[in-house]
Amino acid sequence: MVRLQTKNRNPLPWIRRHKFLSLLCAVILLVIGVFVYEKVALELNKRAFLVGTDVAASVS
């Protein structure tokens, strides 16, 4: 019965006890996310540019 009470009280107690580590992990995940986003955006931009140059070459 004690376990049920502690489960309902706080679902993630580790984050509250380790605020610095939680913040550090969040920042690291954010930086990784930005780099992945930039990599995907660059790849999509390259593909769009290649398609655009193929269309321009076939028109002229």
Secondary structure, 3 states (H helix, E strand, C coil): CHHHHHHHHCCCHHHHHCHHHHHHHHHHHHHHHHHHHHHHHHHHHHHHHHHHHHHHHHHC
